[in-house]
Amino acid sequence: MARTASSRPGSSRPASSRPAAARPAPAGAAESALAGHSVELLKALHILTREGQLNQDSRRKLKQIQHLYQFIEPLLRESTPADGVPLTLVDHGAGKSYLGFILYDLFFKQFEQPFKLWSIETRPELIEKSRELARSAGFAGMEFLNLSVAQATTSPLLPERIDVVTALHACNTATDDAIDFALAKRAQHVVLVPCCQAEVAAAFRQGKADALARSSLAELWRHPLHTREFGSQVTNVLRCLRLQAHGYQITVTELVGWEHSMKNELIIATQKHQPGKAAARRLNEMLDTLGLQVLRERFAVPQT
């Protein structure tokens, strides 16, 4: 999740200012960070060393997961279905399934009702390693599927209805595929941490000359750096409007402090069946105003 800067060859930076990733956290701070966690699980996930040490790099990673858990845990409790009906969660772009394992360890192990947790990942080697870890940990309620987000939407391996959908750092349009999945599965809650949005920026670049001739608004994305950053901002605004158009209530916040991660925007959507016509209208107006009509299908909303 979080990245740390590496020293360049020949750097004159003193040893004391080298990246903190190699330095263990103070003992008291480590004990506080690990409260409630299975130490053996954190070792298996390589968040802790074999000796049980927590360095600064893994501490940042753990802090992100813990902070995210604070947002997701109440959503899981809100989503608890009727007796006998499993609570379901799908995590897209799961990678090494950090989130799934932590949720299982902190929440689902103590959960008294039936549940099922799926981790979706395209890299088969990570799927196999996660399966092995789940077997050794006795986490029978976890399943791991080697699918893309788009494939998962129509896969018979998943039920027709999912309660909670997460997609953390799902790159570029994979976040939009996760939204498609959530809408198709009528998810009660959707938790997104978008990453590496490039599609809108590409559309801005393609139509930049025409946009600059048409409106001074295009100055917002004239320069390549602004194209990338403004494109990322617009992408997430369009995603929020799309979810609102489908009746969701939206909360946008930062996952952790910016010193821990630059890919830090957290979007939480809860289905409230609110009127969505105004959001759909605003989304379409934004596409027209910014010259992004080519992306209308990507950000499809109900007809107003």
C-alpha positions in Angstrom: 0.0 0.0 0.0 2.3 2.8 1.2 5.6 3.4 -0.5 8.8 4.9 0.9 11.4 6.8 -0.9 14.7 5.0 -1.6 18.2 6.4 -1.4 19.8 7.3 -4.7 23.2 5.9 -5.4 25.9 8.3 -4.3 23.5 10.3 -2.1 25.2 12.4 0.6 22.2 12.0 2.9 23.4 11.1 6.4 22.6 7.7 7.8 20.2 9.1 10.3 17.9 10.4 7.5 17.7 7.2 5.5 14.3 5.7 5.0 12.7 4.5 8.2 11.5 1.2 6.8 14.4 -0.7 8.2 14.1 0.6 11.7 11.8 -1.3 14.1 9.0 0.6 15.8 9.4 1.3 19.5 8.2 -1.6 21.6 5.3 0.2 23.2 4.0 1.5 19.9 4.3 -1.9 18.4 2.3 -3.5 21.1 -0.4 -0.9 20.7 -0.6 -1.4 16.9 -0.9 -5.1 17.3 -3.7 -5.1 19.9 -6.5 -7.5 18.8 -4.5 -9.1 15.9 -3.3 -12.6 15.5 0.5 -12.3 15.6 0.9 -15.5 13.7 -1.4 -14.2 10.9 0.6 -11.0 10.7 3.8 -12.9 10.4 2.3 -15.1 7.6 1.2 -11.9 5.8 4.8 -10.5 6.2 3.5 -7.5 8.1 5.6 -8.8 11.0 9.0 -10.3 10.7 9.6 -13.9 11.8 10.8 -12.5 15.1 7.5 -10.6 15.5 9.1 -7.2 14.7 7.1 -4.3 13.3 9.2 -1.9 11.2 8.1 1.5 10.1 7.2 0.4 6.6 5.0 -2.5 7.8 3.6 -0.2 10.5 2.3 2.2 7.9 0.7 -0.7 6.0 -0.9 -2.0 9.1 -2.1 1.5 10.0 -3.9 1.8 6.7 -5.6 -1.6 7.1 -6.6 -0.8 10.6 -8.0 2.6 9.6 -9.9 1.0 6.8 -11.3 -1.6 9.2 -12.7 1.2 11.4 -14.8 2.3 8.4 -15.8 -1.2 7.2 -16.7 -2.8 10.6 -19.8 -0.7 11.2 -20.9 -1.4 7.5 -20.7 -5.1 8.2 -22.8 -4.8 11.3 -25.4 -2.7 9.4 -25.5 -5.3 6.6 -26.2 -8.3 8.9 -29.0 -10.1 7.1 -31.9 -12.1 8.6 -31.0 -15.2 10.6 -29.7 -18.0 8.4 -28.8 -15.8 5.5 -25.1 -15.4 5.0 -23.4 -12.0 5.2 -21.4 -11.7 2.0 -18.4 -9.6 1.1 -16.3 -9.4 -2.1 -12.9 -7.8 -2.2 -11.8 -6.9 -5.7 -8.2 -6.6 -6.8 -7.3 -8.4 -3.5 -3.6 -8.9 -4.1 -2.3 -10.8 -1.2 -5.7 -10.5 0.5 -4.4 -8.4 3.4 -7.9 -6.9 3.9 -9.8 -10.2 3.7 -7.5 -11.8 6.3 -7.6 -8.9 8.6 -11.4 -8.7 8.4 -11.7 -12.4 9.1 -9.3 -12.1 12.0 -10.8 -9.1 13.7 -14.5 -9.5 12.7 -15.7 -12.7 11.1 -13.9 -15.1 13.5 -16.3 -13.8 16.3 -19.3 -13.4 14.0 -22.1 -15.7 15.1 -24.1 -15.8 11.9 -23.2 -17.5 8.6 -20.9 -15.5 6.3 -18.8 -15.8 3.1 -15.9 -13.6 2.1 -14.5 -13.8 -1.5 -11.1 -12.3 -2.6 -10.9 -11.7 -6.4 -7.5 -11.4 -7.9 -6.1 -11.9 -11.5 -2.6 -13.3 -10.4 -2.9 -17.0 -9.9 0.2 -17.3 -7.8 -1.3 -14.9 -5.2 -4.6 -16.8 -5.2 -2.8 -20.1 -4.4 -0.7 -18.5 -1.6 -3.8 -17.0 -0.1 -5.6 -20.4 -0.3 -2.8 -22.1 1.5 -2.7 -19.4 4.2 -6.5 -19.6 4.7 -6.3 -23.4 5.0 -3.5 -23.2 7.6 -5.3 -20.5 9.6 -8.6 -22.4 9.5 -10.4 -19.6 7.8 -13.1 -21.8 6.1 -15.3 -18.9 5.2 -12.9 -17.4 2.7 -12.7 -18.2 -1.0 -10.2 -17.0 -3.6 -11.2 -16.6 -7.2 -8.8 -16.1 -10.1 -11.0 -13.6 -12.1 -10.9 -10.1 -13.3 -13.4 -7.7 -11.8 -15.4 -7.7 -15.0 -15.5 -11.5 -15.2 -16.7 -11.7 -11.6 -19.8 -9.8 -12.4 -21.2 -12.7 -14.5 -19.4 -15.6 -12.8 -21.6 -18.4 -11.5 -19.1 -18.9 -8.7 -20.6 -15.8 -6.9 -24.2 -15.3 -5.7 -26.7 -13.0 -7.2 -26.6 -10.7 -4.2 -23.6 -9.3 -2.3 -23.8 -7.2 0.8 -20.5 -5.4 0.8 -18.1 -4.7 -2.1 -14.6 -3.4 -1.6 -12.0 -2.4 -4.2 -8.7 -1.0 -2.8 -6.2 0.4 -5.2 -7.9 -1.3 -8.1 -6.1 0.4 -11.0 -7.7 2.6 -13.6 -11.0 1.3 -14.9 -11.0 -1.7 -12.5 -12.6 0.6 -10.0 -15.4 1.3 -12.4 -15.7 -2.4 -13.0 -16.1 -2.8 -9.3 -18.9 -0.3 -9.3 -20.5 -2.2 -12.2 -20.2 -5.3 -10.0 -21.7 -3.6 -7.0 -24.7 -2.3 -9.0 -25.3 -5.7 -10.6 -25.1 -7.4 -7.2 -27.3 -4.8 -5.5 -24.7 -4.2 -2.8 -25.7 -2.4 0.3 -22.3 -0.9 0.8 -19.4 -0.1 -1.6 -15.9 0.9 -0.3 -13.4 2.2 -2.9 -9.9 3.5 -2.8 -9.3 4.4 -6.4 -5.9 4.1 -8.0 -4.0 5.3 -11.1 -7.0 6.7 -13.0 -5.9 7.2 -16.6 -9.0 7.0 -18.8 -10.4 10.5 -18.3 -6.9 12.0 -18.5 -6.4 10.2 -21.9 -9.7 11.7 -23.1 -8.6 15.2 -22.0 -5.3 14.8 -23.9 -7.1 13.6 -27.0 -9.4 16.6 -27.2 -7.2 19.2 -25.6 -6.7 21.4 -28.7 -10.4 21.6 -29.4 -11.2 22.2 -25.7 -8.7 25.1 -25.5 -10.1 26.7 -28.6 -13.6 26.4 -27.2 -13.3 27.4 -23.5 -10.9 28.8 -21.0 -12.0 26.0 -18.7 -9.6 23.8 -20.5 -6.8 25.6 -18.8 -7.5 23.3 -15.9 -5.9 20.5 -17.9 -3.6 22.3 -20.4 -0.3 21.1 -18.7 0.5 17.3 -18.5 0.7 17.3 -14.7 -2.6 19.1 -14.4 -4.1 16.7 -17.0 -3.2 13.8 -14.8 -4.3 15.3 -11.5 -7.4 17.0 -12.8 -8.3 13.8 -14.7 -8.1 11.8 -11.5 -10.2 14.3 -9.6 -12.9 14.4 -12.3 -12.9 10.5 -12.5 -13.8 10.2 -8.8 -16.4 12.9 -9.0 -18.1 11.1 -11.9 -18.0 7.9 -9.9 -19.6 9.5 -7.0 -22.3 11.0 -9.1 -22.9 7.6 -10.8 -23.4 5.9 -7.5 -25.7 8.7 -6.3 -27.7 8.3 -9.5 -28.3 4.7 -8.5 -29.6 5.8 -5.1 -26.5 5.6 -3.0 -25.5 8.1 -0.3 -21.8 9.0 -0.6 -19.1 9.8 1.8 -15.7 10.9 0.5 -12.7 11.2 2.9 -9.0 10.4 3.1 -8.0 6.9 4.1 -5.0 8.0 6.3 -2.8 11.0 6.5 -1.1 12.0 3.3 2.3 11.2 4.8 1.4 7.5 4.5 0.0 7.3 1.0 -0.7 9.6 -2.0 -3.4 7.1 -3.3 -5.5 8.0 -0.4 -9.1 8.9 -1.4 -11.7 6.8 0.2 -15.2 6.6 -1.2 -18.0 4.9 0.8 -21.4 4.4 -0.8 -24.4 3.1 1.1 -27.6 2.2 -0.7 -30.4 4.5 0.6 -32.6 4.3 -2.5 -32.5 8.1 -2.7 -33.8 9.9 -5.8 -31.0 9.9 -8.4 -32.3 12.1 -11.2 -30.4 15.2 -10.2 -27.1 13.3 -9.9 -27.6 11.7 -13.2 -28.4 15.0 -14.8 -25.3 16.6 -13.2 -23.1 13.8 -14.4 -24.2 14.1 -18.0 -23.8 17.9 -17.8 -20.2 17.4 -16.6 -19.4 15.0 -19.5 -20.8 17.6 -22.0 -19.1 20.6 -20.3 -15.7 18.9 -20.2 -15.9 17.3 -23.6 -16.0 13.8 -22.2 -19.0 12.5 -24.2 -16.9 9.6 -25.3 -17.1 8.3 -21.7 -20.8 8.4 -21.4 -21.1 4.6 -21.6 -18.4 4.1 -18.9 -20.3 6.3 -16.5 -23.7 5.1 -17.5 -26.6 6.2 -15.2 -30.3 5.6 -15.3 -32.2 7.5 -17.9 -33.7 10.8 -16.5 
